[in-house]
Amino acid sequence: MEHAVALREAGPLDRDLVLGRYRPLRPLGSGGSGSVWLVRDETAARDVALKVVPREGKAGSRAEREVEAAARLRHPRCLRALALDRDDRHVYVAYEFVPGRTLREALRGGTLDDTSAVEAGAQVLDALGHAHGKGVIHRDVKPSNVMLVENREVSVRVLDFGLAQVSETETLTAAGDVPGTLAYIAPERLAGEEASGAADVWAVGVILWEALVGRHPFSSVSPLETARRIQDGAPPLASLRPDLPRPLCAAVDRMLQLAPGLRPGAKEAAKLIRSGWHIRDERPRAVTSRSTLAERAGPAALAAIFAGGATFLLPFFPAGWPLLCAALAALAALWTPSAGLAVALAVPVLPLGNLSLGLALAYLPLALGWFVLFARDARSGLFFALGPLLAPVGALALVPVLVTRASGATRRAALAAFAILAGAAVAGLTRSPLPLTGEAPPVLGIAGEPSPSAAAGAVAAALTEHSPLALEALVFAAAAAAVPYALRFRFWGLAGWGSGFLAFALLAPTGAVDPFPLVLAVWGATALLAVRLVRKPR
């Protein structure tokens, strides 16, 4: 509020202008050190972003130091500082106005796919490489200090060099804390060592790890616990995302080496992660480029299969609508994985409602919960649709391996379990034998049922009646969650995973499962993992 008042009253020549030239338009954001407004620079006839901070204390000196640092940088990925002004109470820094959103907002929204995340990280490293060459260390690299330009192409601006070139006395031991945001601070800075370019590279490594895995490697409710996790180091990226190219995982792991001398420089790191993701040049890439469309082709196909299959198996729409729904879901997934997931999950609501209003109402919270679970990993959200595709050929045991692209053990487990249940649902609609057990599908008897609780109860009763199938879903979920951990121990771990998966899959349902196709499929899944180990050395 103080800064808003300052914007309205600070102009000595015109009460509507700040410093006689800046006309406030709207606030852009605020933080502990100050606020940022979109203003009209009447002198230069352009819109700029005006940062307002108190003149007293560290905030004012950091703002001035930020301008000093920015004045030394001439790089398209560094936000340009245009002017510095002061009055009795505040320091004002005018920046070029870049419409867009911060990387933090994109991560929270789950709208950043792997390709965009890697390119954004590389562009941040490009900016830092230029700054380091000019003797400027950022010291506060974090997602909220990276702006994604509002554009169809990936284009970033690095913000806030206010902690750059902080005096050597402002360290952990002298000031009682480390300047910057704890979750992205390198371990050597926690130990009180001087900041270097390697600390900025570490911060970008944390951002990339977070964007690719879907969670922060060190975050905790306790700052002391966060600091301890930082000093212990991040888990290898491949252990959480074994589907990623091994060179990319190795590059991110190098950026997160505990010893700063083992990390690559910013320019080298940018080349490593681009080559690791097979990005051949450093130009921003459109999200509809050929490589991005190729990356999204798989999720788009699954969106089409799920949406089209639901409208085909649940007779409701006129002839031709299943194809239209499949096409709409596929196009939405090609536009963004989140849109494809949302459209595909929404399509079954109407045909389910035609069959049973209660079933449609029971499905809605399930679909919403599923979307929330996969909001940050939308490209993997429909992998459970593989279940009905693999069940007829007895290859369901491949599912725990095929869903390893999903980030996080919870998501992998949910996908594997629901792949079994989706296969059972399709078997019930087509009156085919249930997968794995070969039993006849149950008759739910809920046609026209208006109560969601009664419809959900009927489904639960059917699962209880066919408990071997429910147990298999749990076994497959555990197998999917355990794949990355088994790969850590390479072939010994793989042997243990395969034998354990097979034993529990055969014994948990007390012999109710046809063993021959299951054994073959588990062997095939183990062989796929073995090929992965051979192709991707330690």
C-alpha positions, 0 to 999 in steps of 0.5 A: 500500500505504501508503494501504491501511495508513492506512485500516486503522490511522488510526482513533484510536477504533476500529482498524476505523474511519478517524477513528472514522467511516469503515469501509473496504469496497473500493479504487476506484482509486489514482494518483500523489497518493493512493488512493480507497476506498469506505467506509461513513460510520457517522456519516452512515449512507451509503457515500462515496468517501474520497480519501486523500493524504499530508499532506506535499508538494503532494498534501495542499495540493491535496486541501485546495484541492480541497475549498475549490473544491468548496465553492463549486460547487453543480451537479449535474455537479460531484462534491460534497465532503462532508467534509475530515479530517486526521491526522498523516500523511494528508488525507482527503476524503469525496465522494458515491459515484457508481457508474459508470466514468470516461470514459477507461474508456468510450473504451478500451472503445469503448462511447461512440457519437457521441450519448453522446460529444457529450452527455457533452462538453456536460454537462462544459461545463455543469459548467465553465461553473458553475465558471468563473462562481464563479471556479474554473478546473479546470486538469486536465480529462481523461477520467479526471476525468470519471465516467459515472454507471451509468445508462441515461441519459448523466450525468456528474460532473466530478472532481478540482478539486485543481489549481483555483486553483493559485498563480500561481508554479506555472507552467511557468517557475517549477516546470519543468512545467505542473500537469495532464496534458500531452495535454490542456493548452492551448498557452498554458499550455505557453508559461507563460501564466496558466490561464483558462477557455479552457484548460478549454474546450480540454481538453473540445475535445480529449476530444470530438475523441478520442471522435469520431475514435477516437484522440487528436489529439496523443498521442506516445511523446515528451512533447516531440513531444506538446507540439509537436503541441499547439502546431501544433494539431489537424487539422480534425475534418471532415477525419477525420469528414466524415460529422459535421454541419458545425456540430458540427465547427466547434464543436469546431474553435473549442474547439481554436483556438490563441488562447484568445481565439478559443475560446467560453466553456464555456456557449456551447460547450455550446450550440454542440455540442448544436445542432450535433448537433441535441440540443434540450435539456440534459437527459440523454438515454436511450441508447434514446431516439428519436434514438439509435435512429434513429442506430443503425438503419443499423448494426442493418440491416447487422447483420441483413443480414450475420447473416441472409445468412450463415445463408441462403447457408450452408445449416445452420440449420433453416427460419426460423433466418436470420430469427431470427439477423437479428433477434437481431443487429439487436436487439443493434446497437440495444442497443449497436453493439459488441454488434451487431458481435460477434453479427453476426460470431459468427453465421457460425461454425456454418454455416461449420463445417458446411461446413468446420471448417478454414474456420470456424477460419480465419474466427475470427481474422479475425472477432476481428481485425475486432472489435478494429479496430472496437471503438472504431467499432463502428457502422461495422464492418459497412459492408463488407456494402454490397458484396454489396448494390451489386455486382448493380447495378454500383454498387460504386464508391459504397462508398468514399464510403459508408464515410467515416462510419468513423473513420480511414483504416485502417478506411475502407480495410479496409471498402472492400477487404472490401466487394469481397471480400464481394461476391465471396464472395456471388457464389461462394455463389450461382454468379453472375459475380464483381463488376467483372470478370464472371468465373465464381467459382472452386470452392474445393473445401474442403467437409469440409476440417478444416485451417484452413491448407489452407482459408485457402490455398485462398481465397488461391489463388482470389484469386491466380487472380483477381488483377484482383479483388484489385487492385480491392480495393486500388484501392477501399481507397486511394480510401476512405482518400483521400476526406477528404484530397480534400475538404480541397481542395474541388472541385479535390481532388474532381476529382483524386480522381474521375479518379484513382479511375477511372484506377486502377480501369480500368487496374490490372487491365489491362482486365479490368473492364467499364468502362461501369458502373464509369464511371457509378458513379465519376461517381455517387460524385464527384457525392455528394461534390460535393453534400456540399461544396455543402451544407456550406460551407467 
